[in-house]
Amino acid sequence: MTLGPDGGDPYRSLTAFSRARGASGLAFAMNAGMYGEDGRPIGYFVVNSQRLATLNTNDGDGNFHMKPNGVFFGTGDQWEIRTTDDFLANVSDRPEFGTQSGPMLVIDGEIHPEITRDGPSRFVRNGVGMDERGRAHFVISNAPLSFGKLARFFKDELNATDALFLDGNVSALWNPATERLDTGAPIGPIVVVERKDTSDDE
């Protein structure tokens, strides 16, 4: 996860992040988590084992507060998605990375109870899901779609046991391999996926 240069303001765009990071060794990056007007996360957020924002259990309006929401987090090659309540009750060690977002799309193999099959809201959306093998699947839609369709994709096509909505309407992807660098409204937290170093196997 990243937000901005060390000690600096949030990047607010993948373009700014790409200029600072460069494409070397990068698989892709996308925005990942809810944030305030200043681009800073409104929920739990950890970068390099440093907690920049605490867990948010408040009630409120908007997607983030469509309970249950959840946390995508991990250390080393162990990654997880848990509901916020589950995370609060069962995770005591600080992970290397983490971002809180919402709502959950899939919970223990079932679609979030408040997500209808195909509601009227349509946006380009992105999310992350975990399967039984512990693999993370990052998804961004190519066209506007409903919460229900995105949730069913994670559940039925990717066999995700748990999936978390990362954002909508401002969803953006930087994929150097295809020279895709989305622009648009200012963003906040960013998930950075780096290519695995296979030099030890060669």
N, C-alpha and C positions, 0 to 999 in steps of 0.2 A: 504494500500500500504506500501511497505517497499523497501529499497534499500540496506542498510547495517546497522551495529550496530551504535547507536547514536554517531555521530562524527567520525565514522570510514569509511573505504573504502567499496565499494559495495561488497556484498557477492559473486557475479559472478557465483553462482551455487546454485541449490536447495539443494544439499548435504550440503554445508556450512551453508545455512539458516536452514536446519533441525537440524543440530548440535547445533545451537545457540537457536533456538526456542523451539524444542521439539514438540512432537505430541499432547500433551494434549490440548483438546478443539478445535483442528484444523480440519476443514472439508477438505480443500485442498489448495494448492498454485500453481500458475503457473506464468511464466514470462509474463509481460504485459506492452509493450511499447517500442518504439524505443530508441536507446542509441548510444553513441559514443564508440570509441575504449577503453576508460577507464571504460566503464560500466555505466556511468552517463547519465541520460536522456537528449535527445536533444530537447524535448518539455516540455510542462506544466507538472509539477509533484508536488503533494501535499501529505505529510505524516503527519497525526495527526494535521491537520490545519496549518502546516508549509510548505510554498511554497519553494521547493528546486530548481525549474527551471520554467522560465516564458514561456508564450504561444509563440509558434513558428509559424509565419505566412510566413516564407520564402519560395521561390520556390527552386526547386532542383531536383536531380535525386533520384531514388529508391522509394520503396513502400510508405514511409512516406509522400513524396511530391506528391503523386498521388491524387490531389485535387478532391473533398474535403476530407481532413482528419478530425479527430474529437477528442473529449475528453469524456472519461468515468469518471464520478465523482459523489459524493454524500455526504450527511450529514444525520446522523441517519439512518432511514429506507427509505429515499427518494434518489433514484439513477436515473441517467439520462445518456443518450448519446446524444451529440449535435455535429454538425459540428463545426469546429474551428471558422468559421465566425459567426455562431449563438452564440457560447459561448462568443466570444469577444463582440458581440453587446448586449447580453441580460443577462449575468451572472456577477453581480457586487460583490456579497458576496463570500468570499473564502470558498470553501467546506472543509469538513473534510478529504476527499481523492480525488485524481484525477490523471489521466494519459492521456497524449496525444499520439495518435498513428495514423496509417493510412495505407491504405486508409479506409474510411467508406465502409462497405459492403452493407448495406441497409440504405436508407435515406427516411424517411416518407413512408415506405412500398414499396419502389422501389429500385431495385438493382442499385448500383453505375453505372453511364452511361458509364464509360470507362472499366468496367469489362465485358469481353466476356463470352459467355455461358460456354465454356470449353477450355480455352487457353492452350498453350503447357507447361507452367510452372507448375511443380509438386513438392510440398514440404509437409511435415507434417506442419500443420498450426493450429493456435489457435486464438480465438476471443471471443467477448462478445456481446450479443444482449439483448435488452429490449423489453418486450411485452407490450400490452395495459394495463395490470394490474400492471405494474411497477416492474415486476420480472426480475432479471438479469439471463441470460442463458450463462454459460461459456462452450465453446466447444473446444476440441482438437481432431484432426483427428488421427485415428489409423494407417493410411497409407498416403503416399503422394497424394495430390489432388490439383485441380486447384482453383484459386480464385472464379471462377464462381460456382463451386460445393459447396464450403463453403458458399457463399452468398445465394445460393438457399436453402440450408439447414436451414439457419436462417429465411429466408423469408417464405418458404413453409412448413417446418416441425415444426418450433418453433413459427411461426406467429410473428416474431420480427418486430416491426415497425422501429427500428433503430438497426444497428449492426456495430461493429468496429473491424477491423483486429488488432490483438495484436502482432503477429509475425509469422514468417515462417522459416523453416529450423532448427532454434535453439529452436523451441517450446518445452516446457518441463512441466511436471506435477508431483507434489508430492501429492499422495493420501494415507494417512496412513491406511485407512480402507482396501485397497487392497494391501498394502505394495509396492505400485508403487513409485519409486523415480528415475525419468529420469536423465540421465547424458548426457553430450555432450559438445558442444561449450559454451564458457562463455556467460552468460546472463546479463541483467541489471535490470530494475525495476521488482518487483514481486508483484502480487496481492495475498493477504492472506484472505481466507474466513474462518471465525471461526464459530463453531457450536453455534446455538442460545441457550441462557440460558433459560431453561424452568422451573427452580426451583420455580419461583413465581406462576406457574400454578399448582403445585403439592400439 
